[in-house]
Amino acid sequence: MSTSPVFHNLWPTTIMSVILPGSDMANPVLTEFINELNDERSNLTTEYLDQEFLQIDHPVIKWLNDCFKRATTDYAKNSELDYEINFSIQGWPNINRFGDYHNLHNHPHSWLSGTYYVSVPNDDPIIGSRNDLNPNHISFFDPRPQANMTAIRKDKQIDPEFRHKPSSGELLMWPAFLHHLVHPNLCHEERISISFNVVLKWKNDYLPK
């Protein structure tokens, strides 16, 4: 047995970020397409469970589906899952205008969740003078309650919040249990995104051995 220390990095929470290839061409098409849907459905952003957005027959939706499936495969590979994952993906568009935000939440009954950012405002906030505003950021929170209470300086676990300002064309993916919130849009430019859940189709292979 080795007399050297052995370190076990337990309970990691992995968040994946990637700029999707082809996003520069796809985003203008998605923006127009989502705005047209929003004109037809006044509650497009809030009634997400009633939608089959990713089932729409359109070339840009096919591109989006392919990207989401590839991202899921990449996430599984990084997690060292060496067996086939059988899953479906449900997605819905979000249009956040001035003042819109999303409260703290997670995504039950899913394995992974993610968001693809079609358009993120780059302008400075048009209201407010506080220096702690984080418009259009997304915040993720440590799933271990009060884990930071014993943290000391330079401890990597000291900050219970990970805050990120996405870019247009960026996809984020994380475990569906992870609580997160989206800070208000304080610009008059719309923030447009597409959120999705990766839902497992059950196989006995998923059972731990």
C-alpha positions in Angstrom: 0.0 0.0 0.0 1.3 3.5 -0.9 2.3 5.8 1.9 1.6 8.8 -0.3 -1.7 10.6 0.1 -4.6 9.5 -2.1 -7.1 12.2 -2.9 -10.7 11.4 -3.9 -12.5 14.2 -5.6 -16.0 13.2 -4.6 -19.4 14.5 -5.8 -18.4 16.7 -8.7 -21.0 18.8 -10.5 -20.1 19.1 -14.2 -21.3 22.1 -16.3 -20.5 21.8 -20.0 -20.0 24.8 -22.2 -19.6 24.8 -26.0 -20.0 27.3 -28.9 -22.0 25.4 -31.5 -20.5 25.2 -35.0 -22.8 26.9 -37.5 -24.4 29.1 -34.9 -23.6 32.3 -36.8 -25.8 31.1 -39.6 -28.5 29.4 -37.5 -29.1 32.2 -35.0 -30.8 34.7 -37.4 -33.0 32.0 -38.7 -33.9 30.9 -35.1 -34.6 34.4 -34.1 -37.1 35.0 -36.9 -38.6 31.6 -36.4 -39.1 31.9 -32.6 -40.6 35.4 -32.9 -43.1 34.1 -35.5 -44.1 31.4 -33.0 -44.4 33.9 -30.3 -46.8 36.0 -32.4 -49.0 32.9 -32.6 -48.7 31.8 -29.0 -48.8 34.5 -26.4 -47.5 32.2 -23.6 -44.7 30.7 -25.6 -42.1 31.0 -22.8 -44.2 29.9 -19.9 -46.3 27.0 -21.3 -43.2 25.0 -22.2 -44.7 21.6 -21.2 -47.3 21.8 -23.9 -44.9 22.3 -26.7 -43.2 20.0 -29.2 -40.7 22.6 -30.4 -38.0 20.2 -31.3 -40.5 18.1 -33.3 -41.2 20.9 -35.8 -40.2 20.0 -39.4 -37.7 22.8 -40.2 -34.0 22.6 -41.2 -32.8 24.8 -38.3 -34.7 22.6 -35.8 -33.0 19.6 -37.3 -29.6 21.3 -36.8 -30.6 22.1 -33.2 -31.6 18.5 -32.5 -28.4 17.2 -33.9 -26.4 19.6 -31.8 -28.3 18.7 -28.6 -27.8 15.0 -29.2 -24.0 15.5 -29.8 -23.8 17.6 -26.7 -25.5 14.9 -24.7 -23.1 12.3 -26.1 -20.1 14.4 -25.2 -21.4 14.9 -21.7 -21.9 11.2 -21.2 -18.4 10.5 -22.6 -16.8 13.0 -20.2 -18.7 11.2 -17.4 -17.0 8.0 -18.5 -20.3 6.2 -19.2 -19.1 3.4 -21.4 -22.5 2.0 -22.4 -25.3 3.3 -24.7 -27.6 6.0 -23.2 -31.1 5.9 -24.6 -32.8 9.3 -24.3 -35.2 11.8 -25.7 -34.9 15.5 -25.7 -37.7 18.0 -25.0 -37.1 21.7 -25.7 -38.8 25.0 -25.7 -37.9 28.6 -26.7 -37.6 31.5 -24.3 -38.0 35.2 -25.1 -36.9 37.4 -22.3 -37.7 41.1 -22.7 -36.9 44.1 -20.5 -37.3 43.0 -16.9 -37.9 39.3 -17.6 -36.1 36.7 -15.5 -36.4 33.1 -14.2 -36.7 32.3 -10.5 -34.6 29.7 -8.7 -35.5 26.2 -10.0 -34.3 22.9 -11.2 -35.7 20.4 -13.7 -37.3 17.3 -12.1 -37.7 14.0 -13.9 -34.8 14.6 -16.2 -31.1 13.5 -16.4 -29.6 16.6 -17.9 -30.8 20.1 -18.6 -29.4 22.7 -20.9 -29.8 26.0 -22.7 -28.7 27.2 -26.1 -28.4 31.0 -26.4 -29.6 32.4 -29.7 -29.3 36.1 -28.7 -27.8 37.7 -25.6 -27.8 41.5 -25.2 -24.4 43.0 -24.9 -25.5 46.5 -23.9 -25.0 47.8 -20.4 -28.1 48.0 -18.2 -30.3 51.0 -18.9 -31.5 51.3 -15.3 -30.0 51.1 -11.8 -26.7 52.3 -10.3 -25.8 49.3 -8.2 -22.5 47.6 -9.0 -23.7 44.1 -8.2 -26.2 43.8 -11.0 -25.7 40.8 -13.2 -28.1 41.3 -16.2 -28.6 38.3 -18.5 -26.3 36.1 -16.4 -27.2 32.6 -15.2 -26.3 31.4 -11.7 -25.8 27.8 -10.6 -25.7 26.9 -6.9 -23.8 24.3 -4.9 -26.2 21.4 -4.4 -24.6 20.6 -1.0 -26.4 22.8 1.5 -24.1 25.0 3.6 -21.0 23.3 2.2 -19.1 26.6 2.1 -19.6 27.3 5.9 -16.2 25.9 6.8 -14.3 27.2 3.8 -11.1 29.2 4.2 -9.2 31.4 1.8 -8.2 29.7 -1.5 -10.5 26.9 -0.8 -12.1 26.1 -4.2 -15.4 25.3 -2.5 -15.7 28.8 -0.9 -18.2 30.2 -3.4 -21.6 28.6 -3.3 -22.6 30.3 -6.6 -21.2 30.0 -10.1 -22.3 32.9 -12.2 -21.9 33.0 -16.0 -22.7 35.5 -18.8 -23.5 33.4 -21.8 -22.6 34.4 -25.4 -24.8 34.0 -28.5 -24.1 30.6 -30.0 -23.2 29.1 -26.6 -24.7 25.9 -25.2 -24.6 25.1 -21.5 -25.5 21.7 -20.1 -25.7 20.5 -16.5 -27.3 17.9 -14.2 -31.0 18.5 -14.1 -31.0 18.5 -10.2 -28.8 21.6 -10.1 -30.6 24.7 -8.9 -30.2 27.7 -11.1 -31.7 31.1 -11.9 -31.5 33.6 -14.7 -30.9 37.3 -13.8 -33.2 40.0 -15.2 -32.7 41.3 -18.7 -32.2 45.1 -18.1 -31.8 46.0 -21.7 -34.5 46.6 -24.3 -32.9 44.1 -26.6 -34.5 40.6 -26.4 -32.6 37.7 -24.9 -33.6 34.6 -26.9 -32.7 31.1 -25.8 -33.8 27.5 -26.2 -33.9 25.4 -23.0 -34.1 21.6 -23.1 -34.2 18.5 -20.9 -32.6 15.1 -21.6 -35.0 12.4 -20.4 -33.7 8.9 -20.1 -35.7 6.0 -21.6 -35.3 3.3 -18.9 -32.8 0.5 -19.3 -31.5 -1.9 -16.7 -28.0 -0.9 -17.6 -28.6 2.3 -15.7 -28.7 0.5 -12.4 -25.5 0.8 -10.3 -23.7 -2.5 -9.8 
